Amino acid sequence: MSPDQDGEATLRTKFVATAGRIVPNLRGEHYDVAESDTIGRGLARVRAAADWIENAVTRGEVDLDEQLQKLLYRTPGRSV
């Protein structure tokens, strides 16, 4: 395994392990509209990043389009 692949595997393992600790604790939690919106925006950023990685791997497309760039790199608290 190359150093890049090893780092990716470690990051993936940490992400899944963290989700495994956090998600069960969400049962019974109630979020107001602002909190739900914030969580939704964060999840949209994660999905967009995952799609970008998948396109890089499957199609060799590594360029960020303008919308993806705004989604991934916007400043928190600032609307896109």
N, C-alpha and C positions, 0 to 999 in steps of 0.2 A: 504494500500500500504506500503510495506517495505521501509526502508530508501534507499536501493539500487535501488528499482524500482522508487522511488520518484526522486532520483538523475538522473537516466536514462531518465525519462520523462522530467525533466528540461533541461538536455543536448540536448535531441532530439528537444524540443521546441525552444531552443536557436539556434540550427543549422538551423532548418527550417526558423525561423524568420530572421536570418542573410542572408540566401540564398534568401529569399523573398525581402530583401532590396537591395542586390547586383545584382542579375541576371537581373532585369529590366534595370539597368544602363549599362549593357554590350551591349545593342543594339547600333549598329553603331560603336562600338569600333573595331579597327584593331590591331592585334598583330603580331609582327615579329615571325620568326621561333623559335628563342630561347624562347620567351615568351610563345608561344603556346606549346612548348615542356615542359617547366616548369609547366604550367597549367595541361597538360596531365599527367605528372608524379604525381602531387598532387592528381588528380582525381583517378589515378590508386591506390594510397595508400588508399584513402577513400573507394574505391570499395573493395579492399582487406580486409580492416578492417571490412567492413559491411558483407562480405562473411564469415569471421572468426566468427563474432558474430552470424550470422545466423546458422552456423554449430554447434556452442556451444549450441544454444537454441534447434535446431531441432534434432541434433544427439548426443549431449553430447561431441562432439570433441572439446577440448579446447587447444590441443597442437599446437604450431606453427611449420610448416615445415620450412626447411631452406630457401627456396625461399621467403616465406611470411615474415619471420623474416628479411631477407635482405631488402625487399621492405618497411616494416614498420619502421625499425630502422636505416636505413642508414643515414649517415651524409650528410646534404645538401652540394651540390657541389662536392661530391665524387661519382664516378660512381660505379655501382653495379657489 
